[in-house]
Amino acid sequence: MNAQHTELGWDETVALFERRALPESSYENLYEESYDVHSGPLTIAGDLDLDLEATAPAGAGLVVDGDLTVGGSVVNVDDGCPALVVLGDLRAANVFLEGDAKLLVLGSVTVDAFIGSMTDKLVMIHGDLRAKVTVLSGEFSPDLVGGTLHGAVVAPAYLDLAQDVDPAAVLVPEVLRADGEDDWRSFDAPRVHGGRLLSRIDAGLPVALG
């Protein structure tokens, strides 16, 4: 990915996970390939787009051996994206996951909006998920939130995490879907227009109120 990262083989990567006490249940389903490892905390000024080939790691994913702070959003829309493993806390403006995302966080996640939809995913957060709003669609639900889920959850009623929340009370009006309006991203989170939601995140605009 860049000179700050060291590409480690699978056995060396597992040894790091073991030293940091990341449970085997988290990483046992990762690809057993090499990973780019950043030693210590990492700050990224803009977005961390896991789909961009230009910034993709050389190996099967990026491991941050410390806290990861992203000034923009963490985004995955395409299938086949690299894994992101954070052996500390993750802070970002938003997280948007829609491809076959693999996100493992040993600490807590703090964001304005955490969004997941229609993904063949591996998403495990061992600490808290602290979000102004969590939006879930297409049967997406994190595999693990080991701590507390803070904030409102907008999700279809069939998901266990669904809350009785008025989307208009927690999301900016630009991302709300009018009755009968089509949504090219096929979100089934109540009244949420997934296409406009992603467009605002791509533009660096807020999606959560407050």
C-alpha positions as CSV (number, residue, x, y, z in Angstrom):
1,M,0.0,0.0,0.0
2,N,2.8,2.4,0.9
3,A,6.2,2.5,2.6
4,Q,4.6,2.8,6.0
5,H,3.3,-0.8,5.7
6,T,5.1,-4.1,5.9
7,E,3.7,-7.1,4.0
8,L,3.6,-10.1,6.3
9,G,2.8,-13.7,5.5
10,W,-0.2,-15.4,7.0
11,D,1.7,-17.1,9.8
12,E,3.4,-13.8,10.8
13,T,0.0,-12.1,10.7
14,V,-1.6,-14.7,12.9
15,A,1.3,-14.4,15.3
16,L,0.5,-10.7,15.6
17,F,-3.2,-11.4,16.1
18,E,-2.2,-13.8,18.9
19,R,0.1,-11.2,20.6
20,R,-2.8,-8.7,20.5
21,A,-5.3,-11.2,21.9
22,L,-7.6,-11.1,18.8
23,P,-9.8,-14.2,19.2
24,E,-9.3,-16.9,16.6
25,S,-13.0,-16.8,15.9
26,S,-12.5,-13.3,14.4
27,Y,-9.7,-14.1,11.9
28,E,-10.2,-17.8,11.2
29,N,-12.3,-17.0,8.1
30,L,-9.9,-14.5,6.6
31,Y,-8.0,-15.5,3.5
32,E,-4.8,-17.2,4.5
33,E,-2.6,-14.9,2.5
34,S,-0.2,-12.0,3.1
35,Y,-1.4,-8.8,4.7
36,D,-0.1,-5.2,4.8
37,V,0.6,-4.3,8.5
38,H,0.9,-0.8,9.8
39,S,2.8,-0.7,13.1
40,G,1.2,1.8,15.5
41,P,-1.7,4.2,15.1
42,L,-2.6,5.4,11.6
43,T,-4.4,8.6,10.6
44,I,-5.9,9.0,7.1
45,A,-6.9,12.5,6.2
46,G,-9.6,11.7,3.7
47,D,-11.7,8.6,2.9
48,L,-10.5,5.0,3.2
49,D,-12.1,3.5,0.1
50,L,-11.5,-0.2,0.2
51,D,-12.6,-0.6,-3.4
52,L,-9.9,1.7,-5.0
53,E,-7.3,-0.4,-6.8
54,A,-4.8,2.5,-6.6
55,T,-4.7,2.4,-2.8
56,A,-5.4,-1.4,-2.3
57,P,-2.9,-3.2,-0.1
58,A,-0.4,-5.6,-1.8
59,G,-1.8,-8.5,0.3
60,A,-5.3,-9.6,1.1
61,G,-5.9,-6.7,3.5
62,L,-4.7,-4.0,5.8
63,V,-3.9,-4.6,9.4
64,V,-3.5,-1.5,11.7
65,D,-1.6,-2.5,14.8
66,G,-3.1,0.4,16.8
67,D,-5.9,2.9,16.5
68,L,-7.1,3.9,13.0
69,T,-8.5,7.5,12.6
70,V,-10.1,8.3,9.2
71,G,-11.0,11.9,8.6
72,G,-13.6,10.9,5.9
73,S,-15.5,7.6,5.6
74,V,-14.6,4.0,5.4
75,V,-16.3,2.7,2.2
76,N,-16.7,-0.7,0.6
77,V,-19.3,-1.2,-2.2
78,D,-17.6,-3.7,-4.6
79,D,-17.1,-7.4,-4.0
80,G,-13.6,-8.7,-3.6
81,C,-12.3,-5.9,-1.5
82,P,-9.4,-6.3,1.0
83,A,-10.0,-6.9,4.6
84,L,-9.5,-4.2,7.2
85,V,-8.3,-5.3,10.6
86,V,-7.9,-2.7,13.4
87,L,-6.1,-3.9,16.5
88,G,-7.2,-0.8,18.4
89,D,-10.1,1.7,18.0
90,L,-11.6,2.9,14.7
91,R,-12.8,6.4,14.3
92,A,-14.3,7.8,11.1
93,A,-17.0,10.1,9.8
94,N,-19.0,7.1,8.6
95,V,-18.7,3.5,7.7
96,F,-20.5,2.2,4.6
97,L,-20.3,-1.5,3.8
98,E,-22.1,-3.1,0.9
99,G,-19.7,-5.6,-0.8
100,D,-18.2,-8.7,0.7
101,A,-16.7,-6.6,3.5
102,K,-14.3,-8.0,6.1
103,L,-14.0,-5.6,9.0
104,L,-12.5,-6.7,12.3
105,V,-12.0,-4.2,15.1
106,L,-10.5,-5.3,18.4
107,G,-11.5,-2.0,20.1
108,S,-14.5,0.2,19.6
109,V,-15.9,2.0,16.5
110,T,-17.0,5.6,16.8
111,V,-18.7,7.2,13.7
112,D,-21.6,9.5,12.8
113,A,-23.3,6.8,10.7
114,F,-22.6,3.0,10.5
115,I,-24.3,1.6,7.4
116,G,-24.4,-2.0,6.1
117,S,-26.4,-3.5,3.3
118,M,-26.7,-6.7,1.3
119,T,-23.2,-8.0,2.0
120,D,-21.6,-11.4,2.3
121,K,-19.7,-10.0,5.2
122,L,-17.4,-10.7,8.2
123,V,-18.0,-7.7,10.5
124,M,-16.9,-8.1,14.1
125,I,-16.5,-5.3,16.6
126,H,-15.2,-6.5,20.0
127,G,-15.8,-3.2,21.8
128,D,-18.6,-0.7,21.5
129,L,-20.3,0.6,18.3
130,R,-20.9,4.2,19.0
131,A,-22.9,5.9,16.2
132,K,-25.4,8.7,16.0
133,V,-27.3,6.3,13.7
134,T,-26.8,2.8,12.5
135,V,-28.6,2.0,9.2
136,L,-29.0,-1.7,8.3
137,S,-30.5,-3.1,5.1
138,G,-30.7,-6.3,3.1
139,E,-30.3,-8.7,6.0
140,F,-27.1,-7.1,7.1
141,S,-26.3,-7.3,10.8
142,P,-22.8,-7.2,12.4
143,D,-21.6,-10.7,13.3
144,L,-20.4,-9.3,16.7
145,V,-20.7,-6.2,18.8
146,G,-19.0,-7.3,21.9
147,G,-19.7,-4.1,23.8
148,T,-22.7,-1.8,23.7
149,L,-24.4,-0.4,20.6
150,H,-25.0,3.3,21.2
151,G,-27.3,5.4,19.1
152,A,-30.4,5.0,17.0
153,V,-30.9,2.0,14.7
154,V,-32.9,2.3,11.5
155,A,-33.4,-1.3,10.2
156,P,-36.2,-3.5,8.8
157,A,-38.3,-5.2,11.5
158,Y,-37.0,-8.6,10.7
159,L,-33.6,-7.7,12.1
160,D,-33.0,-8.2,15.8
161,L,-31.3,-4.8,16.1
162,A,-34.3,-2.9,14.7
163,Q,-35.6,-0.1,16.8
164,D,-38.9,1.9,16.7
165,V,-37.1,5.0,15.3
166,D,-38.4,7.7,13.0
167,P,-35.7,7.9,10.3
168,A,-36.6,11.6,9.9
169,A,-35.5,12.2,13.5
170,V,-31.9,10.9,12.9
171,L,-31.1,11.3,9.2
172,V,-30.9,14.4,7.0
173,P,-34.0,14.8,4.8
174,E,-31.9,14.4,1.6
175,V,-31.5,10.7,2.2
176,L,-35.1,9.9,3.0
177,R,-37.2,8.0,0.5
178,A,-40.6,9.3,-0.5
179,D,-43.6,6.9,-0.6
180,G,-43.4,4.8,-3.8
181,E,-39.9,6.2,-4.8
182,D,-37.5,3.8,-6.3
183,D,-34.0,3.3,-4.9
184,W,-31.4,1.9,-7.2
185,R,-29.5,0.4,-4.2
186,S,-32.6,-1.5,-3.1
187,F,-32.3,-0.5,0.5
188,D,-35.1,-2.0,2.7
189,A,-34.2,0.1,5.8
190,P,-37.4,2.0,6.5
191,R,-37.7,5.2,4.4
192,V,-33.9,5.3,3.6
193,H,-32.8,6.0,0.0
194,G,-29.5,4.0,-0.2
195,G,-28.4,5.6,-3.4
196,R,-28.6,9.2,-2.1
197,L,-27.1,8.0,1.2
198,L,-24.0,6.8,-0.6
199,S,-23.8,9.8,-2.8
200,R,-23.7,12.1,0.2
201,I,-21.1,10.1,1.9
202,D,-19.0,10.1,-1.4
203,A,-19.4,13.9,-1.4
204,G,-18.2,14.2,2.2
205,L,-21.6,15.5,3.3
206,P,-23.3,14.5,6.6
207,V,-26.0,11.9,6.7
208,A,-26.8,11.9,10.4
209,L,-28.5,14.7,12.2
210,G,-27.0,16.3,15.3
